Amino acid sequence: MDNFFSRVKNNARELDRGKAVEPGFHLSFEDPADFLEVITPARVRLLREISTEPVTLSALAMVLARDPSAVRRDVALLESQNLVTTSKVSNSGHGKRTMVRRVATRIELAAVV
């Protein structure tokens, strides 16, 4: 909790100086077991691959060398936790593809024990 108030104070100071605050997303879990259900090494790798630009599900699966259906399940879970968003875009005459985007350039995850 101290980290939260420290971050808010720093952001307020930056805003008072007329500086932009870097957008970020902070997700806290009350129970560490819940954290471990959501954040796995494979999902952290997935979030790192998305980084700043949106990417297709198929490209993620290829880069991560994982089954596309497993990547789709992980993306759905991360989306349910508001860590990523998805959108359907036209695929030049071949239907639609799903684009995945992180909610922020910086995502901070915390579990309190």
Buried (B, 14 or more C-beta within 10 A) or exposed (E): EEEEEEBEEEBEEEEEEEEEEEEEBEBEBEEEEEBEEBBEEEBEBBBEBBEEEBBBBBBBBEEBEBEEEEBBEBBEBBBEBEBBBBEEEEEEEEEEBBBBBBBEEEBEBEBEE
